[in-house]
Every structure is written in structure tokens, then in C-alpha cells.
Amino acid sequence: MGLIKVFKDTVGGVMEDQWREFFVCDSLPNNVLVRRGRKASSKRSSNRGDDNVISNGSIITVAPGQFMLISDQGRIVDFTDEPGDFLYDQSSEASLLYNDKGLAESIKKTFKNAIERFTFAGHPGKDQRIYYFNTKPVLANRYGTPNPVPFRIVDENIGLNMVMPIRAHGEYSYKIVNPLLFYVNVSGNVTEDYTTEILESQLKSELMTALQPAFAKISAMGITYDALPLHTAELADALNEVLSAKWTELRGLAVDSFGISSVTASDEDVKKLQEMQSAAIYRDARMAAAGITAAQADAMRDAANNPNAGAFVAFAGMNAAGMAGGMKSSDLFEQAAKEEARARAAAVPPLEPEPVPDSSPDSWVCGTCGTGGHTGKFCTECGQPKPLSAHYRCDKCGYEPDTSKAIPKFCPECGDPFNEEDRVES
């Protein structure tokens, strides 16, 4: 009778799975990355079917900020990230209550499923699941560098290149950008919630390892360590570039934002940096002169405030400050002025010398372009012939051209050509 009882339970299980299910997932909290979809039920619900069966005609609801994935025997068969209600119409589990091919066909499938379940002692022999992935940024993940991280400071303007160990702490956020990769390589077909605590230690360790090469990329952009809180977007991009192989391409994760609460360095390193910056500033002669002048003023002020010191001590201190390093402030100011003059001269192109007209008695001035100093028969600028010294008069109308200019080929009054017959010796 046990066999019959099993068959009875099998048919009853098949009938219970005929109900069309309604799958819905409430808003996922910040610490939940993946949650398995469950059938909605209430006190009045008659649906007590197997959780591993999704009947045809079931409704699946997807909320904003969620990615829904359907798996069959662990394999991905469908997915969507579009919010809304979706009708499931691909199930291998027939439903008498959702009939698109006729009741007779549904009864045949139901009986076939019952026979299959009989071989599994009443179980469906399949595993269909719905998973909801949290695609919103996972916020408030704290970090802190347990050991100082090297940060290179480069300033080509003053020739500065040094490495300063710094400590940083703050918060970062990340999110799932490829749920399919996350399902295949990270979560798998979990039964309970997959939470951030499972990945927290691993992600933080990899993030701290990637922080040093990310700092190198930021340093190459000319950003100093104390300006890092102003460039968190660039730092997040640099971290994603470094972590892309492990996070994005393998796990489907990405850094969404990276916040820096504070960046600190040791007092010795800060003092060393300030000294190097000050020394680089005094490479400029004018700044060096200003520094010596300020030192002289300080020496005189200190001497004036000392009632036991006389004028001799004040001038001695001033001379000592003025001769520090073997240079005087006046010499440095003069050197700076010369450097500025050379810079201005280099910036202005030299003027080309103008040609000096020939002042010899045989030189002549072109009446067309006005250039002088010509000694040949033609103007070297416009090619006009040398004006003749003889007097010309048109033998037709009596027009007399200006002999200081080139003689025209034709008379402007009557059009008669000028030739030797029109020449009148003056």
C-alpha cells in the first residue's frame, strides 16, 4: 500500500503545483546582494506547491533597483532588469489553470508529470528558481590604510620628485554591474540571502592592494596628497581601472564612489616637503632676494626689541643676514632684472633692418611705388622703368606727361602711342 500512497501523494503534489504563482521581492536592504524569490502567500492561499516549480502563467514582479534572473537546473534561462510585472510562459511544468493549447493537452502533460514524479517518490525532479539581485550602490563600506601607502609627489615646475608615505581612511560604495557574472562566479544558486558580509573582507583587502597603483595614477596627473579629497571621482576611476580584471570582468562588480575623510602624513615628512618647496622657490633670483630682505628685516626687528643690544648689534645682524650664502639682496635683484630683460628680449622678434636708400647723384626714385635708391633702368620693387629726363609732348593733342614718373605707352588724352617722335629735348 506504500506504493499506492506514494502515487496518491504524487498526484496531489502535481495538482497543488497547478496554481499560478505570484513572485514578488520587497526592496532589498543595503547589505543583501542576492535574494531568492518566494511565492507570495496568505492565510487564504491554497497554493502549497513545491518552491522549485514555476507554473506556466505565473506572474513575476520586478521592482526598480532589482535585476531578476530565472534558473532551471542551475542554468540561466531568462532575466530582466526592467521594472514591472512579467508573465512566465516557458515552464516545463504544465498548469491546468493556465491553458493556451486546450484542456486535453494540459491533462496529458499533468499526467506525464505525475508519472515522472512517481519515479522520484513524489518530488518534481527539477529545480526552477527566481533570484533578485540588488543593483543599487552598496553604501557605507568603511576602509582605512593599516600601513602608510607610498604617494609620489612630482612638480616639474620646481624640480620636485619625492615619495611621501600617507595614511587615508573614509568610505566607498560599490554595486553589481553584471548580475550574470555575479551569479555564475560568486553567489551561485543560493538558498538564503547572499549578504555583503560574505565579501566584505575580500573586497576590502583587494581595494587596499589597488590603492597604491591608483595613487600612482593620481600623482601622474599632478595632484598632491593634500588635494586628494577634492579628486575622489578621479580616484574612483583609477581604482576601477586597477580592479577591472578581478572585480568587473570576474565578479561583475565596480567601485561606484570613493570618499576620503582625511589624508595624513608624518610630521617629519611634511617638514621635509615644506623645506624642499621653500628651497625650490629660492631658485628664482627675485624670490631669493626677497628672502634675504625679509631676513634682514627680522634681524633688525629682533635687535630693536632687545634693550641690551645697540645699533652695532643690529647692523651686524643685518649684514650677517645680507651676506648669507655669499650673496647680497641687491645683487639678486639686479640678476632678476637682467633675467627678465633677457626673457622679454627673447619673446619679441628682432626687427628687420630697413634698406638704406642710395644717396649717390645717379640714384632715382620710382614714381609708381615711391621706393628710392635705384641705380638701374628699372625699379627693383615694382619693375617700372626709370623715368626719362627728356621732355615728351604728344604730337597729336599736345599732352605732356610728368617726366618724374614712368612715361605711359599711350597718351591718356587721345590714345596715340608715345615714341621717339614725341621726344622733345629739354
Backbone hydrogen bonds in HBPLUS format (Angstrom, degrees):
<---DONOR---> <-ACCEPTOR-->    atom                        ^
c    i                          cat <-CA-CA->   ^        H-A-AA   ^      H-
h    n   atom  resd res      DA  || num        DHA   H-A  angle D-A-AA Bond
n    s   type  num  typ     dist DA aas  dist angle  dist       angle   num
A0005-LYS N   A0001-MET O   2.89 MM   4  6.15 153.4  1.96 146.7 155.0     1
A0006-VAL N   A0002-GLY O   2.92 MM   4  6.18 152.0  2.00 143.7 150.9     2
A0007-PHE N   A0003-LEU O   3.01 MM   4  6.31 155.5  2.07 144.8 151.3     3
A0008-LYS N   A0004-ILE O   2.80 MM   4  6.10 150.7  1.89 148.6 157.1     4
A0009-ASP N   A0005-LYS O   2.86 MM   4  6.17 159.7  1.90 151.5 156.5     5
A0010-THR N   A0006-VAL O   2.80 MM   4  6.01 145.0  1.93 143.8 154.6     6
A0011-VAL N   A0007-PHE O   2.98 MM   4  6.26 164.0  2.00 150.7 152.6     7
A0012-GLY N   A0008-LYS O   2.98 MM   4  6.19 159.4  2.02 146.5 153.0     8
A0013-GLY N   A0009-ASP O   2.85 MM   4  6.01 151.0  1.93 142.7 150.4     9
A0014-VAL N   A0010-THR O   2.96 MM   4  6.25 154.5  2.02 149.6 156.4    10
A0015-MET N   A0011-VAL O   3.01 MM   4  6.25 160.7  2.05 149.9 154.6    11
A0016-GLU N   A0012-GLY O   2.97 MM   4  6.20 151.0  2.05 144.3 152.5    12
A0017-ASP N   A0013-GLY O   3.10 MM   4  6.30 142.6  2.25 140.8 150.1    13
A0017-ASP N   A0014-VAL O   3.14 MM   3  5.17 124.8  2.46  94.6 108.6    14
A0018-GLN N   A0015-MET O   3.10 MM   3  5.19 161.0  2.14 105.3 109.7    15
A0059-ILE N   A0021-GLU O   2.97 MM  38  6.39 154.9  2.04 158.0 157.9    16
A0040-ALA N   A0022-PHE O   2.80 MM  18  5.59 166.5  1.82 162.4 167.0    17
A0023-PHE N   A0059-ILE O   2.82 MM  36  6.22 166.0  1.84 166.3 169.2    18
A0061-THR N   A0023-PHE O   2.90 MM  38  6.14 164.0  1.93 158.4 163.2    19
A0032-VAL N   A0029-PRO O   3.20 MM   3  5.58 168.5  2.21 115.5 119.1    20
A0196-THR N   A0031-ASN O   2.79 MM 165  5.12 148.3  1.89 139.6 145.5    21
A0033-LEU N   A0194-TYR O   2.81 MM 161  5.64 158.3  1.86 156.4 163.6    22
A0134-ASN N   A0033-LEU O   2.88 MM 101  5.05 163.7  1.91 145.2 147.0    23
A0034-VAL N   A0194-TYR O   3.26 MM 160  5.02 155.8  2.32 135.1 140.0    24
A0194-TYR N   A0034-VAL O   2.91 MM 160  5.02 167.1  1.92 145.8 150.0    25
A0035-ARG N   A0132-TYR O   2.92 MM  97  5.28 154.6  1.99 148.3 156.6    26
A0132-TYR N   A0035-ARG O   2.79 MM  97  5.28 166.8  1.81 156.4 161.0    27
A0037-GLY N   A0130-ILE O   2.55 MM  93  4.94 172.4  1.56 143.5 145.8    28
A0045-SER N   A0042-SER O   3.13 MM   3  5.11 154.6  2.20 100.7 108.6    29
A0053-VAL N   A0050-ASP O   3.32 MM   3  5.66 151.0  2.41 116.9 115.8    30
A0128-GLN N   A0052-ASN O   2.94 MM  76  4.86 159.3  1.98 124.7 128.9    31
A0058-SER N   A0055-SER O   3.20 MM   3  5.84 144.0  2.33 139.4 138.6    32
A0057-GLY N   A0088-TYR O   2.67 MM  31  5.25 159.1  1.71 175.9 175.3    33
A0088-TYR N   A0058-SER O   2.79 MM  30  5.25 170.9  1.80 163.5 165.8    34
A0060-ILE N   A0086-PHE O   2.81 MM  26  5.12 162.5  1.84 150.2 156.3    35
A0086-PHE N   A0060-ILE O   2.80 MM  26  5.12 152.4  1.87 141.1 150.6    36
A0062-VAL N   A0084-GLY O   2.82 MM  22  5.30 163.3  1.85 155.4 161.2    37
A0084-GLY N   A0062-VAL O   2.85 MM  22  5.30 158.5  1.90 143.9 147.2    38
A0066-GLN N   A0063-ALA O   3.22 MM   3  5.72 129.8  2.49 143.1 141.1    39
A0135-THR N   A0065-GLY O   3.03 MM  70  5.21 163.6  2.06 136.7 138.9    40
A0067-PHE N   A0133-PHE O   2.97 MM  66  4.92 144.1  2.10 134.5 143.3    41
A0133-PHE N   A0067-PHE O   2.77 MM  66  4.92 160.7  1.80 143.7 150.6    42
A0068-MET N   A0080-THR O   2.84 MM  12  5.43 155.9  1.90 176.2 171.8    43
A0080-THR N   A0068-MET O   2.94 MM  12  5.43 149.3  2.03 150.2 156.0    44
A0069-LEU N   A0131-TYR O   2.87 MM  62  5.18 156.2  1.93 152.7 158.6    45
A0131-TYR N   A0069-LEU O   2.82 MM  62  5.18 164.3  1.84 156.3 161.5    46
A0070-ILE N   A0078-ASP O   2.82 MM   8  5.19 169.3  1.84 154.1 152.2    47
A0077-VAL N   A0070-ILE O   2.89 MM   7  5.80 175.0  1.89 158.0 159.5    48
A0071-SER N   A0129-ARG O   2.92 MM  58  5.29 160.7  1.96 146.0 152.4    49
A0129-ARG N   A0071-SER O   2.95 MM  58  5.29 160.4  1.99 145.8 151.8    50
A0072-ASP N   A0075-ARG O   2.76 MM   3  5.23 153.2  1.83 149.2 154.4    51
A0075-ARG N   A0072-ASP O   3.13 MM   3  5.23 160.0  2.17 111.5 112.3    52
A0073-GLN N   A0127-ASP O   2.78 MM  54  4.96 167.9  1.79 146.0 150.3    53
A0098-TYR N   A0095-SER O   3.34 MM   3  5.34 161.2  2.38  99.2 104.8    54
A0106-SER N   A0102-GLY O   3.33 MM   4  6.60 155.2  2.39 144.1 150.9    55
A0107-ILE N   A0103-LEU O   2.92 MM   4  6.20 152.9  1.99 154.3 161.8    56
A0108-LYS N   A0104-ALA O   3.06 MM   4  6.34 153.7  2.13 147.5 154.2    57
A0109-LYS N   A0105-GLU O   3.11 MM   4  6.39 160.5  2.15 148.0 152.5    58
A0110-THR N   A0106-SER O   2.90 MM   4  6.10 154.9  1.97 146.1 153.6    59
A0111-PHE N   A0107-ILE O   2.92 MM   4  6.14 161.0  1.96 149.4 153.8    60
A0112-LYS N   A0108-LYS O   2.92 MM   4  6.15 154.6  1.98 146.2 154.0    61
A0113-ASN N   A0109-LYS O   2.89 MM   4  6.13 157.2  1.94 149.4 155.0    62
A0114-ALA N   A0110-THR O   2.97 MM   4  6.24 147.2  2.08 142.6 152.1    63
A0115-ILE N   A0111-PHE O   3.00 MM   4  6.33 152.2  2.08 148.2 154.7    64
A0116-GLU N   A0112-LYS O   3.02 MM   4  6.33 158.3  2.07 149.0 154.8    65
A0117-ARG N   A0113-ASN O   2.90 MM   4  6.12 155.9  1.96 147.4 153.9    66
A0118-PHE N   A0114-ALA O   2.98 MM   4  6.15 137.4  2.17 138.6 150.3    67
A0119-THR N   A0116-GLU O   3.20 MM   3  5.54 131.7  2.45 101.8 112.5    68
A0120-PHE N   A0117-ARG O   2.95 MM   3  4.99 137.5  2.14  98.2 111.0    69
A0122-GLY N   A0117-ARG O   2.71 MM   5  4.71 163.3  1.73 145.2 142.2    70
A0121-ALA N   A0118-PHE O   3.32 MM   3  5.16 152.9  2.40 108.8 106.4    71
A0123-HIS N   A0120-PHE O   3.21 MM   3  5.33 171.6  2.21 112.2 114.0    72
A0138-VAL N   A0174-TYR O   2.64 MM  36  5.36 174.5  1.64 170.1 168.8    73
A0174-TYR N   A0138-VAL O   3.31 MM  36  5.36 145.9  2.44 133.5 138.5    74
A0141-ASN N   A0172-TYR O   3.18 MM  31  5.30 151.0  2.27 153.8 159.1    75
A0172-TYR N   A0141-ASN O   2.91 MM  31  5.30 152.2  1.99 137.3 145.2    76
A0143-TYR N   A0170-GLY O   3.00 MM  27  5.69 156.0  2.06 151.1 149.7    77
A0170-GLY N   A0143-TYR O   3.24 MM  27  5.69 159.2  2.28 138.0 141.5    78
A0145-THR N   A0168-ALA O   3.03 MM  23  5.78 156.6  2.09 164.9 172.4    79
A0149-VAL N   A0166-ILE O   2.72 MM  17  5.31 162.9  1.75 159.4 156.0    80
A0166-ILE N   A0149-VAL O   2.96 MM  17  5.31 166.2  1.98 133.9 136.4    81
A0151-PHE N   A0164-MET O   3.02 MM  13  5.22 138.4  2.20 116.7 129.1    82
A0164-MET N   A0151-PHE O   2.80 MM  13  5.22 179.1  1.80 145.5 145.6    83
A0153-ILE N   A0162-MET O   2.71 MM   9  5.38 171.1  1.72 173.8 175.7    84
A0162-MET N   A0153-ILE O   3.03 MM   9  5.38 157.8  2.09 146.5 153.0    85
A0155-ASP N   A0160-LEU O   2.83 MM   5  4.88 160.2  1.87 139.9 141.6    86
A0158-ILE N   A0155-ASP O   3.28 MM   3  5.89 140.2  2.45 111.5 119.4    87
A0159-GLY N   A0155-ASP O   2.94 MM   4  5.86 110.3  2.44 138.8 157.2    88
A0160-LEU N   A0155-ASP O   2.91 MM   5  4.88 153.9  1.98 143.2 140.7    89
A0167-ARG N   A0264-THR O   2.84 MM  97  5.30 159.3  1.89 154.1 160.7    90
A0264-THR N   A0167-ARG O   2.93 MM  97  5.30 161.9  1.96 151.6 157.6    91
A0261-SER N   A0169-HIS O   2.87 MM  92  5.91 148.5  1.97 138.0 148.5    92
A0259-GLY N   A0171-GLU O   2.74 MM  88  5.23 157.3  1.79 163.7 171.2    93
A0173-SER N   A0257-SER O   2.94 MM  84  5.26 162.0  1.98 144.6 146.6    94
A0256-ASP N   A0173-SER O   2.72 MM  83  5.32 150.6  1.81 130.1 138.0    95
A0257-SER N   A0173-SER O   3.26 MM  84  5.26 159.4  2.31 128.7 130.3    96
A0175-LYS N   A0254-ALA O   3.11 MM  79  5.84 152.2  2.19 156.5 165.1    97
A0254-ALA N   A0175-LYS O   3.19 MM  79  5.84 138.9  2.36 152.8 164.5    98
A0177-VAL N   A0252-GLY O   2.75 MM  75  5.43 149.9  1.84 148.6 157.4    99
A0178-ASN N   A0252-GLY O   3.11 MM  74  4.34 147.5  2.22 130.1 125.3   100
A0182-PHE N   A0178-ASN O   3.18 MM   4  6.48 159.0  2.23 150.2 156.6   101
A0183-TYR N   A0179-PRO O   2.86 MM   4  6.03 152.6  1.93 147.6 153.9   102
A0184-VAL N   A0180-LEU O   3.03 MM   4  6.24 165.1  2.05 150.1 153.9   103
A0185-ASN N   A0181-LEU O   2.87 MM   4  5.81 170.6  1.88 154.1 157.3   104
A0186-VAL N   A0182-PHE O   2.92 MM   4  5.05 138.3  2.09 128.8 136.3   105
A0187-SER N   A0182-PHE O   2.93 MM   5  6.27 150.7  2.01 152.6 160.7   106
A0188-GLY N   A0183-TYR O   2.83 MM   5  4.91 136.9  2.01 125.7 139.1   107
A0190-VAL N   A0188-GLY O   2.93 MM   2  5.67 131.8  2.16 107.4  92.9   108
A0198-ILE N   A0195-THR O   3.33 MM   3  5.96 152.6  2.41 111.3 117.3   109
A0199-LEU N   A0196-THR O   3.08 MM   3  5.48 132.1  2.31 108.3 119.6   110
A0200-GLU N   A0196-THR O   2.90 MM   4  5.83 130.7  2.15 150.8 166.0   111
A0203-LEU N   A0199-LEU O   2.91 MM   4  5.96 175.2  1.91 175.1 176.5   112
A0204-LYS N   A0200-GLU O   3.04 MM   4  6.10 164.2  2.06 151.4 156.2   113
A0205-SER N   A0201-SER O   3.07 MM   4  6.17 157.8  2.12 144.8 150.6   114
A0206-GLU N   A0202-GLN O   3.07 MM   4  6.30 163.2  2.10 151.5 155.6   115
A0207-LEU N   A0203-LEU O   2.85 MM   4  5.99 150.5  1.94 147.0 156.0   116
A0208-MET N   A0204-LYS O   3.01 MM   4  6.20 160.2  2.05 149.8 153.6   117
A0209-THR N   A0205-SER O   3.12 MM   4  6.34 148.5  2.22 141.6 150.3   118
A0210-ALA N   A0206-GLU O   3.01 MM   4  6.21 146.4  2.12 142.1 150.7   119
A0211-LEU N   A0207-LEU O   3.05 MM   4  6.16 117.2  2.47 137.5 153.3   120
A0211-LEU N   A0208-MET O   3.32 MM   3  5.05 146.3  2.44  90.6 100.2   121
A0214-ALA N   A0210-ALA O   3.13 MM   4  6.21 148.5  2.23 144.2 153.7   122
A0215-PHE N   A0211-LEU O   2.81 MM   4  6.04 149.7  1.91 147.7 155.6   123
A0216-ALA N   A0212-GLN O   3.07 MM   4  6.40 146.7  2.19 144.8 154.2   124
A0217-LYS N   A0213-PRO O   3.15 MM   4  6.46 147.5  2.26 141.0 148.0   125
A0218-ILE N   A0214-ALA O   3.07 MM   4  6.41 153.3  2.15 146.5 153.9   126
A0219-SER N   A0215-PHE O   2.82 MM   4  6.02 155.7  1.88 150.5 157.4   127
A0220-ALA N   A0216-ALA O   3.05 MM   4  6.23 148.9  2.15 141.0 148.5   128
A0221-MET N   A0218-ILE O   3.05 MM   3  5.25 145.6  2.17 101.6 112.0   129
A0222-GLY N   A0219-SER O   2.92 MM   3  5.31 161.3  1.95 115.8 119.6   130
A0227-ALA N   A0224-THR O   3.09 MM   3  5.41 150.0  2.18 106.7 115.9   131
A0228-LEU N   A0225-TYR O   3.30 MM   3  5.45 167.2  2.32 108.7 110.9   132
A0230-LEU N   A0227-ALA O   3.05 MM   3  5.57 151.2  2.14 115.0 123.7   133
A0231-HIS N   A0228-LEU O   2.93 MM   3  5.25 164.7  1.96 117.8 122.9   134
A0235-LEU N   A0231-HIS O   3.16 MM   4  6.40 149.9  2.25 140.9 149.7   135
A0236-ALA N   A0232-THR O   2.91 MM   4  6.13 150.9  1.99 146.2 153.0   136
A0237-ASP N   A0233-ALA O   3.10 MM   4  6.40 156.0  2.16 146.6 152.6   137
A0238-ALA N   A0234-GLU O   2.97 MM   4  6.23 154.6  2.03 144.1 151.3   138
A0239-LEU N   A0235-LEU O   2.90 MM   4  6.15 154.8  1.97 147.5 154.1   139
A0240-ASN N   A0236-ALA O   2.99 MM   4  6.22 160.0  2.03 148.3 153.3   140
A0241-GLU N   A0237-ASP O   3.01 MM   4  6.23 149.2  2.11 143.8 152.3   141
A0242-VAL N   A0238-ALA O   3.07 MM   4  6.35 151.0  2.16 144.8 152.0   142
A0243-LEU N   A0239-LEU O   2.79 MM   4  5.94 159.9  1.83 154.4 160.7   143
A0244-SER N   A0240-ASN O   2.89 MM   4  5.44 113.4  2.35 137.6 147.7   144
A0247-TRP N   A0243-LEU O   2.77 MM   4  5.63 168.0  1.79 175.8 179.5   145
A0249-GLU N   A0244-SER O   2.86 MM   5  6.05 172.9  1.86 178.6 176.2   146
A0251-ARG N   A0247-TRP O   3.00 MM   4  5.08 133.0  2.23 116.8 130.9   147
A0252-GLY N   A0247-TRP O   2.80 MM   5  6.01 111.6  2.28 145.1 160.5   148
A0253-LEU N   A0247-TRP O   2.94 MM   6  4.95 170.0  1.95 119.8 119.5   149
A0252-GLY N   A0248-THR O   3.22 MM   4  4.38 132.2  2.46 103.1 113.0   150
A0270-VAL N   A0266-SER O   3.04 MM   4  6.33 161.5  2.08 154.8 160.2   151
A0271-LYS N   A0267-ASP O   2.98 MM   4  6.12 161.4  2.02 147.8 152.6   152
A0272-LYS N   A0268-GLU O   2.97 MM   4  6.16 155.5  2.03 145.2 152.3   153
A0273-LEU N   A0269-ASP O   2.95 MM   4  6.16 157.0  2.00 148.0 153.8   154
A0274-GLN N   A0270-VAL O   2.99 MM   4  6.24 160.2  2.03 150.0 155.2   155
A0275-GLU N   A0271-LYS O   2.98 MM   4  6.19 155.2  2.04 147.4 154.1   156
A0276-MET N   A0272-LYS O   3.03 MM   4  6.26 157.5  2.08 147.6 153.3   157
A0277-GLN N   A0273-LEU O   2.93 MM   4  6.17 157.2  1.99 150.8 157.2   158
A0278-SER N   A0274-GLN O   2.89 MM   4  6.07 155.8  1.95 146.0 152.8   159
A0279-ALA N   A0275-GLU O   2.89 MM   4  6.07 161.3  1.92 148.5 153.8   160
A0280-ALA N   A0276-MET O   2.97 MM   4  6.10 150.5  2.06 140.9 148.9   161
A0281-ILE N   A0277-GLN O   3.03 MM   4  6.24 143.8  2.16 140.7 150.0   162
A0282-TYR N   A0278-SER O   3.28 MM   4  6.62 149.6  2.38 146.7 153.1   163
A0283-ARG N   A0280-ALA O   3.21 MM   3  5.47 161.8  2.25 106.9 110.8   164
A0284-ASP N   A0281-ILE O   3.24 MM   3  6.20 164.7  2.27 124.1 126.3   165
A0288-ALA N   A0284-ASP O   2.91 MM   4  6.18 157.5  1.96 156.2 163.6   166
A0289-ALA N   A0285-ALA O   2.89 MM   4  6.11 156.8  1.95 148.8 155.0   167
A0290-ALA N   A0286-ARG O   2.94 MM   4  6.17 152.2  2.01 142.3 150.2   168
A0291-GLY N   A0287-MET O   2.90 MM   4  6.16 147.0  2.01 143.8 152.8   169
A0292-ILE N   A0288-ALA O   3.01 MM   4  6.37 155.7  2.08 149.8 155.3   170
A0293-THR N   A0289-ALA O   2.95 MM   4  6.18 159.4  1.99 149.0 155.0   171
A0294-ALA N   A0290-ALA O   2.93 MM   4  6.12 155.5  1.99 144.9 151.4   172
A0295-ALA N   A0291-GLY O   2.96 MM   4  6.21 150.8  2.04 143.3 151.5   173
A0296-GLN N   A0292-ILE O   2.91 MM   4  6.20 154.3  1.98 149.4 156.1   174
A0297-ALA N   A0293-THR O   2.97 MM   4  6.25 157.6  2.02 147.8 153.9   175
A0298-ASP N   A0294-ALA O   2.94 MM   4  6.20 154.3  2.01 146.3 153.2   176
A0299-ALA N   A0295-ALA O   2.94 MM   4  6.18 154.3  2.01 146.5 153.5   177
A0300-MET N   A0296-GLN O   2.99 MM   4  6.27 161.8  2.03 153.0 157.0   178
A0301-ARG N   A0297-ALA O   2.90 MM   4  6.08 153.5  1.98 144.8 152.9   179
A0302-ASP N   A0298-ASP O   2.88 MM   4  6.07 158.6  1.93 149.3 154.6   180
A0303-ALA N   A0299-ALA O   3.00 MM   4  6.19 155.1  2.06 143.9 151.0   181
A0304-ALA N   A0300-MET O   2.89 MM   4  6.06 151.3  1.97 143.6 151.7   182
A0305-ASN N   A0301-ARG O   3.06 MM   4  6.26 142.5  2.21 141.3 150.7   183
A0306-ASN N   A0303-ALA O   3.14 MM   3  5.10 151.0  2.23  97.4 106.3   184
A0309-ALA N   A0306-ASN O   3.19 MM   3  5.55 161.4  2.23 111.9 117.6   185
A0314-ALA N   A0310-GLY O   3.23 MM   4  6.57 156.1  2.29 145.2 151.9   186
A0315-PHE N   A0311-ALA O   2.93 MM   4  6.21 167.2  1.95 156.8 158.7   187
A0316-ALA N   A0312-PHE O   2.88 MM   4  6.01 149.0  1.97 143.6 153.3   188
A0317-GLY N   A0313-VAL O   2.93 MM   4  6.13 157.2  1.98 147.9 153.2   189
A0318-MET N   A0314-ALA O   2.96 MM   4  6.23 153.0  2.03 145.1 153.2   190
A0319-ASN N   A0315-PHE O   2.86 MM   4  6.05 161.5  1.90 148.2 152.6   191
A0320-ALA N   A0316-ALA O   2.91 MM   4  6.10 153.4  1.98 144.5 152.3   192
A0321-ALA N   A0317-GLY O   2.98 MM   4  6.20 154.8  2.04 145.1 151.3   193
A0322-GLY N   A0318-MET O   2.83 MM   4  6.06 151.7  1.90 145.5 154.6   194
A0323-MET N   A0319-ASN O   2.89 MM   4  6.01 143.3  2.03 145.8 153.8   195
A0324-ALA N   A0321-ALA O   3.35 MM   3  5.22 164.4  2.37 100.6 104.2   196
A0326-GLY N   A0323-MET O   2.88 MM   3  5.09 155.2  1.95 133.3 129.9   197
A0332-LEU N   A0328-LYS O   3.10 MM   4  6.44 154.9  2.16 147.6 154.5   198
A0333-PHE N   A0329-SER O   2.88 MM   4  6.15 157.2  1.93 151.9 157.9   199
A0334-GLU N   A0330-SER O   2.98 MM   4  6.17 157.6  2.03 145.6 151.8   200
A0335-GLN N   A0331-ASP O   2.89 MM   4  6.12 153.6  1.96 144.1 151.8   201
A0336-ALA N   A0332-LEU O   2.86 MM   4  6.09 154.4  1.93 147.5 154.3   202
A0337-ALA N   A0333-PHE O   2.95 MM   4  6.21 155.0  2.02 146.5 153.1   203
A0338-LYS N   A0334-GLU O   3.03 MM   4  6.33 155.6  2.09 147.3 153.5   204
A0339-GLU N   A0335-GLN O   2.97 MM   4  6.24 156.9  2.02 147.4 153.9   205
A0340-GLU N   A0336-ALA O   2.93 MM   4  6.18 157.2  1.99 150.6 156.3   206
A0341-ALA N   A0337-ALA O   2.94 MM   4  6.17 153.5  2.01 145.5 153.0   207
A0342-ARG N   A0338-LYS O   2.90 MM   4  6.17 158.3  1.94 150.5 156.1   208
A0343-ALA N   A0339-GLU O   2.95 MM   4  6.15 150.2  2.04 142.3 150.9   209
A0344-ARG N   A0340-GLU O   2.91 MM   4  6.16 155.9  1.96 148.1 154.1   210
A0345-ALA N   A0341-ALA O   2.90 MM   4  6.10 155.7  1.95 146.3 153.6   211
A0346-ALA N   A0342-ARG O   2.92 MM   4  6.07 148.2  2.02 141.6 150.1   212
A0347-ALA N   A0343-ALA O   3.03 MM   4  6.21 138.2  2.21 138.1 149.0   213
A0348-VAL N   A0344-ARG O   3.17 MM   4  6.40 136.5  2.37 143.5 153.1   214
A0363-SER N   A0360-SER O   3.15 MM   3  5.58 167.7  2.17 116.4 120.1   215
A0364-TRP N   A0374-HIS O   2.85 MM  10  5.30 141.4  2.00 137.1 149.7   216
A0374-HIS N   A0364-TRP O   3.29 MM  10  5.30 147.9  2.40 159.7 152.3   217
A0366-CYS N   A0371-THR O   2.97 MM   5  5.67 167.5  1.99 164.5 160.3   218
A0370-GLY N   A0366-CYS O   3.12 MM   4  5.13 135.5  2.32 123.9 135.3   219
A0386-LYS N   A0377-LYS O   2.55 MM   9  4.96 145.5  1.66 153.2 146.4   220
A0379-CYS N   A0384-GLN O   2.71 MM   5  5.23 154.1  1.78 147.8 156.7   221
A0383-GLY N   A0379-CYS O   2.98 MM   4  4.64 135.2  2.18 118.4 129.2   222
A0391-HIS N   A0424-VAL O   2.99 MM  33  5.00 135.7  2.20 152.1 153.2   223
A0424-VAL N   A0391-HIS O   2.50 MM  33  5.00 159.6  1.54 173.2 172.2   224
A0393-ARG N   A0422-ASP O   2.99 MM  29  5.38 160.1  2.03 148.3 154.4   225
A0394-CYS N   A0399-TYR O   2.73 MM   5  5.04 158.8  1.77 141.9 149.4   226
A0398-GLY N   A0394-CYS O   2.86 MM   4  4.60 135.7  2.06 121.5 132.6   227
A0405-LYS N   A0402-ASP O   3.28 MM   3  5.87 163.8  2.31 113.5 118.3   228
A0418-PHE N   A0409-LYS O   2.96 MM   9  5.56 158.6  2.01 128.5 134.8   229
A0411-CYS N   A0416-ASP O   2.82 MM   5  5.24 153.7  1.89 134.2 142.8   230
A0415-GLY N   A0411-CYS O   2.80 MM   4  4.62 139.9  1.96 129.9 139.7   231
A0422-ASP N   A0419-ASN O   3.05 MM   3  5.62 151.0  2.14 112.8 120.7   232
A0423-ARG N   A0420-GLU O   3.14 MM   3  5.18 159.7  2.19 103.7 109.9   233
